[in-house]
């Protein structure tokens, strides 16, 4: 079995080298491994050492981890023919090298994607709170739970076949979660960052999170449309109640007016969300025909 390991790095080249060493050390004999580290520091991270079967590439400019993965796979899509499986994981140590082989050994010929789901985290309280809020937002918007990131094993043939689909232009993680494929979810504990602090800014984390939702635009549009219809029905009922009181020269209850105002706000929100999600869905459904770069 031939495994390609791909790790985006932003100031974590030394840790990426350690992780690759541990992956190789733990590898079953039947596996041949190569590793590509995408240096998002664009050369600012000067630490590096030559390693067999490992290379460092630099994108033309900083793309962010999700887009960097997509750009690499689109640029080197022919290279995927040399491998059976592709593993993507973080280079900071939070994705454990031993779990790479847990995902690989659980991956059989009937599975396209094996995805690590998180059962614990070692992040700060502020990050855990923010992530919990985002998971609630994702669940409300899409109706699906969110327990995974970019740590996954993907069949190379499947990835090459689908990498030019528009879903990948928004988010690598969002695409593998939303596209039709046979998937297996493997519970994994998230490790601690090995060295230093993350250089990713809060706003960048928020943007990455929101982009994960975009490939699910069809589900978001459908759910917001249901909300729009339900709110509109109740709005009509509320108006009818107020008119009935007016016709009978009776004072309508105070809650009725407040209820109508609230429903008007909900209708406006649902309408905008539906239109926006449908516009994104129209883009998502249009597959890339050429090898356009991000």
N, C-alpha and C positions, 0 to 999 in steps of 0.2 A: 504494500500500500504506500502510495506517495502522498505526503502531506505538505501543504504549503501553509506556513504560519505568517500572518500579516499583522503587524502592530503599529498603529499610529503613535508617534512620540512627540511630546512638546516639553523638552528639557529632561527627558528620562532615558537617554541612550544607554547609560551605564546599567540601569535597571533592566532595560530591554535585553542587553547582552546576558545578564544573569538569568533572566527568565528563559531565554533560548537554551542556555546551558542546562538548566534544570529540566526543561522539556525533553532535550536529547538524552539526558541521564536516565529519565524515567520511561523512555520510549520502549515499547515492545519491539522485539527483533524484526518483526515483519514490516516495520515502517521505515521509509526513507524520508528525511525531513529537510526542507529548505525554509529559510526565513527571510522576509522582507520587512525592514523597519522604515516607516515613512516619517522622515525628520521634519516635523512641522515648525521647528525652530529656525529652519532655513539656513543652517550652518552656525547659528549662535551657540548651540550645544556642541562644544569642541571635543568632548570625551568620546573616544571611539578606539576600538582595537580590531584588527583584521581577524575574522573568524571564518572557518570553512562553512560553506553552505549558508552564509548570511551576507546580505548586502543592505546598504542604506541608500535610500533615494530621497530626493528633495523635490517637492512640488514647486511650480513656478512662483507661487505665493501661498500664504497661509489660507487653508480652506476650512479648517475645523476637522475633527476626527472623522465625522460621518461622511462629509464630502470628499475627504482625502482618500478614504477607502474606495468610494465609488470611482473617483478619478483614476486611481491606480488600476482597478480591475477593468475599466473601460480602455485605458491606454495599453495595458498588457494582457488583453483578453486572450490572445493567441497563446500566451505563456501558460494559461490554465490547462491547456491540452496535456501538459507534462505531469498533471497531478490527478489523484482520485478525489481528495478531500481538501477543503480550504478552511483554516481556522483563523478567526479574527478575535483579538483580545486586546485589552488595555496593556500599556507598557509600564505602568506604575506599580505593578505587583498586586493590585486589588483582585485581579483574576488569577487564581492559583494555577501554577503549571500542572500540578497533579490532576486538576479537573479537566485539563485538555484531554487526558487519556480516559477519563470517565465518560466524556462526551464521545470520544472516538470509539470506545469499546461498546457503547450503547447504540452506535450508528450502524444499521444493517443496510442491505441492498434495497430495502423497501422504503427507506427514510431519505428524504431530500435534505432536511435541516434538523440538526439537534441543537437546542437552545438552552443555555444555562439560565435557570430562574433563581432569583435571590431569596434566600431564607434568613439571611442576617446581614447586617452592615456594621462597619466600624467607623463611620463618618462622624463628623461633629453633630451636635444637637440641632444646630441651625440648618445644616444640610438635610438631616433626617426629616425635620419639620417641612422644609420646602419640598422635598421629594414626596412626602406623604400627601401634601396639598396637590401636587401635580398628578399623583396617581388617582386621587379622587376626581380631579378635572378630566383626566383621560377616561376614567370609567363612566362618568356622566356623559361625556361627549360621544364616546364610541360604543358604550355598553360592554366593553371588554376589560378584563383586568390587565395591569401592566406590572410584570415581575421580572422583566429581562432587559438586557442592554445589547451591546454588539458582540458579546462573548458567545460564539456559536461555531458549530461545524457545519459546513455547507458542501454538498456534493458539487465538485468542480464543473461537471457537465451542466447541472442545473443553473449554476451561477453564470456560466458563459452564455447560456441560452437566454437568460432573463436580465442580464446586467444593463441592457439598453432600454428596458422598460422605464416609463416616466416616473414610476414610484421611487426608483433609486435616485432620481434627481433631487428629491426632497430629503431622504434620509436612508442610510443603509439599514439601520435597525428597523425603522418603520416599514421598509420594503419587505424584509424577510418575514416580518410579522403579518403583513397584510396580503402578500401575494399567495395564490393557490399553490400549495406544496404539501407533501406529507411531512409532518413535523413531530418532533418528540421533545418534551420539556424535561430537563434534568435538574433537580434541586441542588444548588451549590451555595456554600457559604462564601461571602465576599471577604477577602483578606484586607489587611491594612496596607496603606501606601508605604512603600519601603524607604524612600528617601525624600526629605524635604517636603515642601508644600506644593499643592497643585498651582500651576501658573494660569490655569483657565479662570477667566473672570466670571462673576456671577451672571452677567448679562449673556455671556456666551453659552453658559449652561442652560439658561432659560430658552434661548433661541434654539439650541439643539433639541431641547425637550419638546418645544412646540412643533418643530419640524418632524418629529417622530409621529405626530398626529396627522400630518397632511396626507400620507398615503391612505388613511382611513376616511378620506373626505366623503366617500359615498355613504358610509354608515352615519357619519355626522350629519350629512344632508337629510337622510331619511329620518333620523331621530328628531332633528330640529323641525322638520316638516310636520311630524306627528304632534310636536309641541305647539306649532303654529295653528294646526287645525283644532286641537283641543282648546287652546286659549280663545280662538275665534268663536267656537261654539258657546263657551261660557260667557264671552263678551256679549253675544247676541241675547243670551238668556238674561244677563244683567240689564241690558238696555230694555228688554221687554218688561222686566219687573218694574223698572223706574217709570216707563210709559204707562203701565197699568195703574200705578199710584197717581200719576198725573191726571189720567182720564177720570179717575174716581175722586179727584180733588183731595187726595190724601197726601200727607207728607211722606216721602220715601225715606226709608231708614238710612242713617248716616253711613252704615257699612256698605250700602249698595254703590254709592258714588266712589268710595275708596276702592272697592272691588273692581269697578270698571276702569278706574285710573291705573290700578296695578296691572290689570289684564292688557290695557293698551300698551303699557311699557313692555310686557312680556311678548305681545304680538310683534311689536317693532323689533325687539331683540331677535326673536325667532325668525322673522322674515329676513333680516339682514344676514343672520347666520346661515339660513337655508340657501339664499342666493350666493353668498360667498363660498359655501361648501360645494355647491353645484358647479360653480365656475372652476374651482380647484379640481373637482371630480372630472370635469370635461378635459382638463389638461392631463390628469392622471391616466385616463382611459386611452389617451393617444400615445401609442408606443413609439419609441425612437426608431426611425428607419435607417438613419446614418449613424456614424460613430462620432457624433458631436461631443466635444468635451464640455465640462461644466463651465 
